[in-house]
Amino acid sequence: MIEVDVRGLSCPLPVVKTKEALEKNPDETIVVLVDTAVSRDNVDRLARNKGFSVNAEESDGEFRLTIKKEGG
């Protein structure tokens, strides 16, 4: 599992860093930590557009997105 902590970063950096992690580790589960709904939505959209499934959980205003290869 790869963890990408992009809390505190402004767009487009959360998407850029998530994209890098997905490209380098396409078969790994990637967990992305974000702290805004906008970043959550943008990272979610990126992952789904690239064929990954996304499970988002919220806790105390922060979000944990678990991204997996579709069907994996």
Steps between C-alpha positions, in 0.01 A plus 500: 500500500625846406394805704490847346447778756400818319331673792576870498582509129303712256367383165631375271771341721277229657399383152856520366645298789220243481551464124873441553428231762245327274740499205795368705293240689204400280444163672533628858226626728553875540367689802474876450448733796342837417351776711251670268189382317632655179820295517295189585278553197790572264705199612191278482425619145859441388511146638161398357589646159813284500297185577553470875238447769489752785372467855487832690469529877467825697623562852527837675484693172775296335457235235667165441464373144591137437572449131522154348531358152146434375414138577798473734 
